[in-house]
Amino acid sequence: MQVRTRPPRLLPMLAMLGALYAAMPAQADDWGTYRKPFAADSLWNSRPVNPSFAPDVIPTSTYFPAINAGAYSTGVFLASPQDPPVTVTGAAGSKGLLITDEEGYHDITIPHWPASVKPASGSDGHADIVDPTTNIIHSFWQLKQVGTQWTAAQYSWTKLDGRGWPDPAHYYQGARATGVPASGGLIRTHEVEQKPAYYPHALAMSLTFNGLSANPTYVFPATSADTNAAKLNSGAFPEGALVMLPPDFDTSKLTDPELRRVAETLKRYGAYIVDANTGTPFAIYVEIGASYNLHPNGWNNTAASELQVIRAALRRVTGASGWVDGNGNSFTPNQNLNMLSMRGNWTQQSGSTLGKYSSWDQAVVFPASSSVSEVVNYANRGIAGISWAKPVTGRNYKLTARTTGGGKLRLLVQDQATGKAAFDSGYLDNGQSKTFTWTATKPALAVYARSGGTGQPSNVGAELISAD
């Protein structure tokens, strides 16, 4: 059989067209998919216009900077409706599997588990499962398979078509220290194969301790940092910060085409600091399994030196004249996000049915019943205390009930400094709102959830945002 090949003169043209296609903004229906996760206006898919920079430089450390496609990166696995459910437990001898959003330990059953799931071989054991059927990215830390049983230390989730970053209420949505999924900002296998002029999204980056800041340990859009950040860090770069190469950085001086591609991305979109590492000035992450290796024939001094050139030129973004999303539209990143979660310990107030918090529903869930039950939560973890989203005395806030099945919500804010009630919403039906001024200087929250009693299941959730 004769094998036909493309004429040699067409190969450069095809390569040029491939690069042009990859660099074009994605169409609206591309967003929130396995190959293009998160919304068009997610900060992962957006870029700043005319950014301003701090003078700080990422310092050198024990090792050279790296672009990591191996043990400490992650694989991204696509689930289908036909994939079977799998229950993940905590490792033997541990407290159990930490469900980060719930701040509690229990097993979890993932409804669709691809046979291809393989955790990263490094100690982080990252693996992200993308399930378009449920619109969820499941993100694991220290995932392992022991015989037929899957175990992990930590589980988090985020919406496939969402922001790609946590909000103050759902403040941990992935396995990285900043609460983002390990797949956020990842250079994907299909992107590497396309060999575009640049990757059309921001990248994920970790720094080591002499580069990371101890105060603050994190900034918007991050909602957390590594546990020992305040003790170990000694640098100027908080987690969540965006770093970029300045517009005048000359990428033509980089001899490695893969490094030029990354540098062009860092000039346009930058990289968000999402985690800490040990001894590497910076690491950028590529999907495990991608054909990406800066040292294919052993140590490459040129690539290592050019990574140091990039390190010395990277700067932290302090502001911008505007933002452009993945569709080329101007927008302003939203920091006024929900502050009130329904997590915590719920106790029975009345009735016979105990409502329980469901992270996937972001609500207290009551099973079907024809009688009304009420539960109350005094845990005070409904507001997680994110540094850039704490309630401020004297500001106005809007509380909105998000319920189904006839459920009702009530929020009572006590001021422990005065011993008096600072706010009582009364019982709110779905969509009902109350606006109030935050006056409590030492707040204690009581959140009440009442079932619908309609013979159908009912959920009770809430949204609390600034009204100023």
C-alpha positions as CSV (number, residue, x, y, z in Angstrom):
1,M,0.0,0.0,0.0
2,Q,1.3,3.4,-0.9
3,V,1.6,5.8,2.0
4,R,0.9,9.4,1.0
5,T,2.8,12.2,2.8
6,R,2.2,15.9,2.8
7,P,4.5,17.8,0.4
8,P,7.4,19.4,2.3
9,R,6.4,22.9,1.2
10,L,3.1,22.5,3.1
11,L,4.6,21.7,6.4
12,P,5.7,25.2,7.4
13,M,2.3,26.5,6.3
14,L,0.5,23.9,8.5
15,A,2.7,24.7,11.4
16,M,2.0,28.4,11.1
17,L,-1.7,27.8,10.9
18,G,-1.6,25.5,13.9
19,A,0.2,28.2,15.9
20,L,-2.2,30.9,14.8
21,Y,-5.2,28.8,15.7
22,A,-3.8,28.0,19.2
23,A,-3.1,31.6,19.9
24,M,-6.6,32.8,18.9
25,P,-9.2,33.4,21.6
26,A,-11.4,30.4,22.3
27,Q,-15.0,30.5,21.2
28,A,-17.6,30.9,23.9
29,D,-18.7,27.3,23.8
30,D,-15.1,26.1,24.4
31,W,-15.0,27.4,28.0
32,G,-15.8,25.1,30.9
33,T,-14.6,22.0,29.2
34,Y,-12.0,19.3,29.7
35,R,-9.6,20.9,27.2
36,K,-10.4,24.5,28.2
37,P,-11.5,24.6,31.9
38,F,-13.2,27.5,33.7
39,A,-15.1,30.5,32.5
40,A,-13.9,33.0,29.9
41,D,-13.5,35.6,32.7
42,S,-11.7,33.3,35.0
43,L,-8.4,34.9,36.0
44,W,-6.8,31.8,34.5
45,N,-8.1,32.7,31.1
46,S,-7.7,36.5,31.3
47,R,-4.9,39.0,31.0
48,P,-4.1,42.4,32.5
49,V,-3.8,45.5,30.3
50,N,-0.8,47.8,31.0
51,P,0.3,46.1,34.2
52,S,2.4,47.8,36.7
53,F,5.1,46.0,38.6
54,A,6.9,45.8,42.0
55,P,10.7,45.9,41.9
56,D,11.1,42.6,43.8
57,V,13.2,39.8,42.2
58,I,12.7,36.1,42.7
59,P,15.9,35.0,44.5
60,T,18.2,32.1,43.5
61,S,18.1,29.0,45.7
62,T,19.5,25.5,45.9
63,Y,18.4,24.4,42.4
64,F,17.8,26.0,39.0
65,P,14.2,27.1,38.1
66,A,12.2,24.3,36.5
67,I,9.3,23.5,34.2
68,N,7.9,20.4,35.8
69,A,6.1,17.8,33.8
70,G,6.9,14.9,36.2
71,A,6.5,13.7,39.8
72,Y,5.3,17.0,41.3
73,S,2.9,18.0,38.6
74,T,-0.5,16.4,37.9
75,G,-2.4,14.4,35.4
76,V,-5.9,15.5,34.3
77,F,-8.3,12.6,33.7
78,L,-11.6,12.9,31.8
79,A,-14.6,11.1,33.3
80,S,-17.5,9.8,31.2
81,P,-21.1,9.0,32.3
82,Q,-20.2,5.3,31.8
83,D,-17.3,5.3,34.3
84,P,-18.2,3.5,37.6
85,P,-18.3,5.2,41.0
86,V,-15.4,4.8,43.4
87,T,-15.2,5.5,47.1
88,V,-12.0,7.2,48.4
89,T,-11.1,6.8,52.0
90,G,-8.4,8.2,54.3
91,A,-5.1,6.4,54.5
92,A,-4.7,3.7,57.2
93,G,-3.7,5.2,60.5
94,S,-4.9,8.7,59.6
95,K,-7.9,10.7,60.8
96,G,-9.6,9.9,57.5
97,L,-10.0,11.7,54.2
98,L,-10.1,15.5,54.8
99,I,-13.0,17.2,52.9
100,T,-11.5,20.6,52.9
101,D,-14.7,22.7,52.3
102,E,-16.4,20.8,55.1
103,E,-13.4,20.9,57.5
104,G,-14.2,17.4,58.4
105,Y,-13.1,13.8,57.7
106,H,-15.1,11.1,55.9
107,D,-15.1,8.9,52.9
108,I,-16.4,10.2,49.6
109,T,-17.8,8.5,46.6
110,I,-16.9,10.0,43.2
111,P,-19.7,9.2,40.8
112,H,-17.6,8.6,37.7
113,W,-14.0,7.4,38.1
114,P,-11.9,6.9,34.9
115,A,-9.8,3.8,34.7
116,S,-6.9,5.9,33.6
117,V,-6.5,7.7,36.9
118,K,-2.9,7.7,38.0
119,P,-1.6,9.9,40.8
120,A,1.6,11.9,40.4
121,S,4.5,9.8,41.8
122,G,5.8,12.6,44.0
123,S,4.9,13.0,47.7
124,D,2.0,15.4,46.8
125,G,0.3,12.6,44.8
126,H,-1.8,15.1,42.8
127,A,-4.6,13.9,40.4
128,D,-7.5,15.9,39.0
129,I,-10.6,14.2,37.6
130,V,-12.7,16.3,35.2
131,D,-16.4,15.2,35.1
132,P,-18.5,17.2,32.6
133,T,-21.6,15.3,33.6
134,T,-21.5,16.8,37.1
135,N,-19.6,20.0,36.0
136,I,-17.0,19.3,38.7
137,I,-13.2,19.0,38.8
138,H,-12.3,16.6,41.7
139,S,-8.9,17.5,43.1
140,F,-6.9,15.1,45.3
141,W,-3.8,15.5,47.4
142,Q,-1.7,12.4,48.2
143,L,-4.0,10.1,46.2
144,K,-2.9,6.4,46.3
145,Q,-4.2,3.1,45.2
146,V,-3.7,0.3,47.7
147,G,-4.9,-2.9,46.1
148,T,-8.4,-2.2,45.0
149,Q,-8.9,0.7,47.4
150,W,-8.2,4.3,46.7
151,T,-7.0,6.5,49.6
152,A,-6.1,10.2,49.8
153,A,-5.2,12.8,52.5
154,Q,-7.3,15.6,51.1
155,Y,-10.2,16.1,48.7
156,S,-11.5,19.4,47.2
157,W,-13.7,20.3,44.2
158,T,-14.4,23.2,41.9
159,K,-16.8,23.9,39.1
160,L,-15.5,23.1,35.7
161,D,-17.2,26.2,34.2
162,G,-16.5,28.4,37.3
163,R,-13.9,31.0,38.3
164,G,-11.1,28.4,38.8
165,W,-10.4,30.2,42.1
166,P,-12.0,29.8,45.5
167,D,-14.5,32.3,47.0
168,P,-14.5,33.3,50.7
169,A,-17.4,30.9,51.5
170,H,-16.1,27.9,49.5
171,Y,-12.6,28.9,50.4
172,Y,-10.7,25.6,49.4
173,Q,-11.5,24.2,45.9
174,G,-8.4,22.3,45.0
175,A,-5.2,20.5,46.1
176,R,-2.8,23.4,45.8
177,A,-2.0,25.5,48.8
178,T,-3.9,28.5,47.5
179,G,-7.1,26.3,47.3
180,V,-7.0,25.9,43.5
181,P,-7.1,22.6,41.6
182,A,-3.7,21.3,40.5
183,S,-5.0,21.5,36.9
184,G,-5.4,25.3,37.2
185,G,-2.9,27.0,35.0
186,L,-1.4,23.7,33.9
187,I,0.2,23.6,30.4
188,R,-1.8,20.8,28.9
189,T,-0.8,17.9,26.7
190,H,-2.8,19.0,23.8
191,E,-1.4,22.5,24.1
192,V,2.2,21.2,24.0
193,E,1.4,19.2,20.9
194,Q,0.0,22.4,19.1
195,K,3.2,24.3,19.7
196,P,1.6,27.7,19.7
197,A,3.4,31.0,19.8
198,Y,2.2,31.2,23.5
199,Y,-0.2,29.4,25.7
200,P,-3.6,31.2,25.9
201,H,-3.9,31.3,29.7
202,A,-2.0,32.2,32.8
203,L,0.3,29.5,34.2
204,A,0.7,27.9,37.6
205,M,3.9,28.5,39.5
206,S,5.4,27.6,42.8
207,L,8.2,29.4,44.6
208,T,10.5,28.2,47.4
209,F,10.5,29.8,50.9
210,N,13.1,32.5,50.3
211,G,10.9,33.9,47.6
212,L,7.5,33.6,49.3
213,S,6.1,36.2,51.7
214,A,5.5,35.7,55.4
215,N,3.2,38.7,55.7
216,P,0.9,38.6,53.9
217,T,1.1,34.9,53.1
218,Y,-1.6,35.2,50.4
219,V,-3.5,37.8,48.4
220,F,-6.5,37.9,46.2
221,P,-7.5,35.7,44.3
222,A,-6.0,33.1,46.7
223,T,-7.9,32.3,49.9
224,S,-5.1,30.4,51.7
225,A,-1.4,29.6,51.8
226,D,0.8,26.8,53.0
227,T,0.3,25.9,56.6
228,N,3.8,27.0,57.8
229,A,4.0,30.0,55.5
230,A,4.3,32.6,58.2
231,K,7.2,30.7,59.8
232,L,9.1,29.5,56.8
233,N,8.8,32.3,54.3
234,S,11.3,35.1,54.0
235,G,10.6,36.7,50.6
236,A,8.4,39.3,48.9
237,F,6.0,37.2,46.9
238,P,2.7,36.2,48.5
239,E,0.8,33.2,47.2
240,G,-1.9,34.2,44.8
241,A,0.3,37.0,43.4
242,L,0.5,37.3,39.6
243,V,4.1,37.5,38.2
244,M,4.9,38.5,34.6
245,L,7.7,39.3,32.3
246,P,7.8,43.0,31.4
247,P,6.7,44.0,27.9
248,D,10.3,44.9,26.9
249,F,11.7,41.4,27.8
250,D,13.3,40.2,24.6
251,T,12.2,36.6,24.0
252,S,14.3,36.3,20.8
253,K,17.4,35.9,23.0
254,L,16.1,32.6,24.3
255,T,17.4,29.8,22.1
256,D,15.1,27.0,23.3
257,P,11.7,27.2,21.5
258,E,9.8,25.8,24.5
259,L,11.3,28.5,26.7
260,R,10.4,31.2,24.2
261,R,6.8,29.8,24.2
262,V,6.6,30.0,28.0
263,A,8.3,33.5,28.1
264,E,5.8,34.8,25.6
265,T,3.0,33.5,27.8
266,L,4.5,35.1,30.8
267,K,4.6,38.4,28.9
268,R,0.9,38.2,28.1
269,Y,-0.8,36.3,30.9
270,G,1.8,35.7,33.5
271,A,1.8,33.0,36.2
272,Y,0.0,32.8,39.5
273,I,1.9,31.6,42.6
274,V,-0.2,28.7,43.8
275,D,2.1,26.7,46.0
276,A,5.5,26.3,47.8
277,N,8.3,24.0,46.8
278,T,11.6,23.1,48.4
279,G,14.7,24.7,46.9
280,T,13.6,25.6,43.4
281,P,13.4,29.4,42.7
282,F,10.3,28.9,40.6
283,A,8.6,25.9,39.0
284,I,6.0,26.0,36.3
285,Y,3.8,23.0,35.8
286,V,3.0,20.9,32.7
287,E,0.5,18.0,32.5
288,I,2.1,14.7,33.3
289,G,2.3,12.7,30.1
290,A,3.0,15.7,27.8
291,S,6.0,15.4,25.6
292,Y,7.8,18.2,27.4
293,N,11.4,18.0,28.5
294,L,14.0,20.8,28.5
295,H,16.7,18.2,29.2
296,P,16.1,15.4,26.8
297,N,19.7,14.3,26.5
298,G,20.9,14.9,30.0
299,W,21.5,18.2,31.7
300,N,21.0,21.2,29.4
301,N,23.2,24.1,30.6
302,T,21.6,26.5,28.0
303,A,18.1,25.8,29.1
304,A,19.1,26.1,32.8
305,S,20.8,29.4,32.1
306,E,17.9,30.8,30.2
307,L,15.5,29.8,33.0
308,Q,17.7,32.0,35.3
309,V,17.3,34.9,32.8
310,I,13.6,34.5,33.1
311,R,13.7,34.3,36.9
312,A,15.7,37.5,37.1
313,A,13.3,39.4,34.9
314,L,10.0,38.2,36.4
315,R,8.1,40.9,38.4
316,R,5.0,40.9,40.7
317,V,2.0,42.7,39.2
318,T,0.7,45.4,41.5
319,G,-2.1,46.9,39.2
320,A,-3.4,47.2,35.7
321,S,-5.4,49.7,33.7
322,G,-7.9,47.0,32.8
323,W,-8.5,43.3,32.2
324,V,-9.4,41.3,29.0
325,D,-11.1,37.9,29.3
326,G,-10.7,34.9,27.1
327,N,-13.2,36.2,24.5
328,G,-11.4,39.5,24.2
329,N,-14.0,41.4,26.3
330,S,-13.1,44.0,28.9
331,F,-14.1,43.2,32.5
332,T,-13.2,43.9,36.1
333,P,-12.3,41.0,38.4
334,N,-14.9,40.6,41.1
335,Q,-13.7,40.6,44.7
336,N,-17.2,41.0,46.1
337,L,-17.9,37.2,46.6
338,N,-20.0,35.2,48.9
339,M,-18.7,35.2,52.5
340,L,-21.2,32.9,54.2
341,S,-20.9,29.1,54.1
342,M,-23.3,26.5,55.6
343,R,-20.4,24.4,56.8
344,G,-20.1,23.4,60.5
345,N,-21.9,21.3,63.1
346,W,-25.7,21.3,62.9
347,T,-27.9,20.4,65.9
348,Q,-31.6,19.6,66.0
349,Q,-33.8,22.5,67.1
350,S,-37.2,20.9,66.2
351,G,-38.7,18.1,64.1
352,S,-37.3,14.6,63.4
353,T,-35.1,15.2,60.3
354,L,-31.5,16.3,60.7
355,G,-30.2,18.4,57.9
356,K,-26.6,17.9,56.9
357,Y,-24.2,20.1,55.0
358,S,-23.4,19.0,51.5
359,S,-20.3,20.6,50.0
360,W,-21.4,19.7,46.4
361,D,-24.7,21.5,47.1
362,Q,-23.2,24.3,49.1
363,A,-26.2,24.0,51.3
364,V,-27.8,22.1,54.2
365,V,-29.8,19.2,52.7
366,F,-32.9,17.8,54.2
367,P,-34.4,14.5,52.9
368,A,-38.0,14.3,51.8
369,S,-40.5,14.7,54.7
370,S,-44.0,16.0,55.1
371,S,-43.1,17.6,58.5
372,V,-40.9,20.6,59.1
373,S,-37.5,20.3,60.9
374,E,-35.1,23.0,61.9
375,V,-31.3,22.8,62.6
376,V,-28.9,25.4,64.0
377,N,-25.2,26.0,63.5
378,Y,-23.2,27.9,66.2
379,A,-19.8,26.8,64.8
380,N,-18.8,30.3,63.6
381,R,-17.1,28.7,60.6
382,G,-19.7,30.0,58.3
383,I,-17.4,32.9,57.8
384,A,-13.9,31.6,57.2
385,G,-12.1,34.8,57.8
386,I,-10.3,35.3,54.5
387,S,-7.9,38.2,54.9
388,W,-9.3,40.3,52.0
389,A,-13.0,39.5,52.6
390,K,-13.6,39.9,56.3
391,P,-16.8,41.8,57.3
392,V,-15.9,45.4,58.2
393,T,-17.7,47.3,60.9
394,G,-19.8,50.1,59.5
395,R,-20.2,48.6,56.0
396,N,-23.5,47.4,54.5
397,Y,-24.0,43.8,53.6
398,K,-26.8,41.9,51.7
399,L,-27.9,38.5,52.8
400,T,-29.9,36.4,50.3
401,A,-31.5,33.0,50.9
402,R,-30.7,30.3,48.3
403,T,-33.2,27.5,49.0
404,T,-35.2,24.7,47.3
405,G,-38.2,22.7,48.3
406,G,-39.7,25.4,50.5
407,G,-36.6,25.6,52.8
408,K,-36.0,28.8,54.9
409,L,-32.9,30.5,56.2
410,R,-32.3,32.7,59.2
411,L,-29.0,34.4,60.2
412,L,-28.5,35.8,63.7
413,V,-25.4,37.8,64.5
414,Q,-24.6,38.4,68.1
415,D,-22.1,40.9,69.3
416,Q,-20.2,39.3,72.2
417,A,-18.7,42.7,73.1
418,T,-22.1,44.0,74.0
419,G,-24.1,40.8,74.6
420,K,-26.8,42.0,72.2
421,A,-28.0,40.9,68.8
422,A,-26.4,42.9,66.0
423,F,-28.6,41.5,63.3
424,D,-31.5,39.1,62.9
425,S,-32.7,38.4,59.4
426,G,-35.8,36.5,60.4
427,Y,-36.8,33.5,58.2
428,L,-36.1,34.1,54.5
429,D,-37.6,32.2,51.6
430,N,-35.6,31.5,48.4
431,G,-34.5,34.7,46.8
432,Q,-35.5,36.9,49.7
433,S,-32.8,39.4,50.9
434,K,-32.1,41.6,53.9
435,T,-29.5,44.4,53.8
436,F,-28.0,45.5,57.1
437,T,-25.0,47.4,58.5
438,W,-22.3,45.2,60.2
439,T,-21.9,46.5,63.7
440,A,-20.6,43.5,65.7
441,T,-17.0,44.0,66.8
442,K,-16.8,40.5,68.2
443,P,-19.4,38.5,66.2
444,A,-20.9,35.2,67.0
445,L,-23.1,33.6,64.3
446,A,-26.1,31.4,64.6
447,V,-27.4,30.1,61.3
448,Y,-30.8,28.4,61.2
449,A,-32.0,26.1,58.4
450,R,-35.6,25.0,58.2
451,S,-36.8,22.2,55.9
452,G,-39.8,22.8,53.6
453,G,-42.0,20.0,54.9
454,T,-43.5,19.6,51.4
455,G,-42.8,15.9,51.1
456,Q,-39.9,16.7,48.8
457,P,-36.2,17.2,49.6
458,S,-35.2,20.7,50.5
459,N,-31.9,22.6,50.5
460,V,-30.9,25.7,52.5
461,G,-28.0,27.9,51.4
462,A,-27.1,31.5,51.6
463,E,-25.1,34.4,49.9
464,L,-23.6,37.3,51.9
465,I,-21.9,40.0,49.9
466,S,-21.1,43.7,50.4
467,A,-23.9,46.1,49.5
468,D,-21.6,49.2,49.4
